[in-house]
Structures are given as C-alpha cells and as structure tokens.
Amino acid sequence: RRGRDLFAQWCRDAGMTVSVDAVGNLFARRDGTDAQAAPVLIGSHLDTQPEGGRFDGVYGVLAALELVRTLNDAGIATGKPLDIVSWTNEEGARFA
C-alpha cells in the first residue's frame, strides 16, 4: 500500500490527476490537448510475482511515469490524454 501511495504522489508531483476504480486499479492522467480523445493507456502493475524477475510489472509503471516526466520537461503537449495504470490484479490467476 505504501508503494502505491508513493507512486500516486509521484504522479501528482508530475501534474497528473490520480484516481482509483472500484477494484483498486490506480489511474494517473496527464491531460491532452483534445479533451474528447480516447486516452493512451500505459503501465503494468506495482506488485511482483514469484519467479517474475526483478522488474516484473514495476518497470512498465515507472517507465510510463518517466515518459510523462520527460514530456513535461520538454514542454511537449500530446493530443490524447496519457493514462498510467497500475493494475491491482494484473496476473489474474489467483483471484480471478
């Protein structure tokens, strides 16, 4: 939980709007210039799986945040909103 809260704060620090859906999936949105456009969804999950490897899931979520930070630093606006997602049940095998 602390890791998810920290990640959510990093997203807010990057100017994103953070929300959590009914099953606990975390979404962080960077607005685009076209508010009506469907968002581009990027990310993965912050937990890891046995034998999943050192960066299982976490890499996708943190790489997405780095993409947003890089766009912010360069002053680049995107047409579509960018949504970073951290799935709560990405694997889905144990608790379908």
Secondary structure, DSSP 8 states (H G I E B T S, - for coil): -HHHHHHHHHHHHTT-EEEE-TT--EEEEE--S-TTS--EEEEE-SS--TTS-TTTTHHHHHHHHHHHHHHHHHT---SS-EEEEE-SSSS-SS--
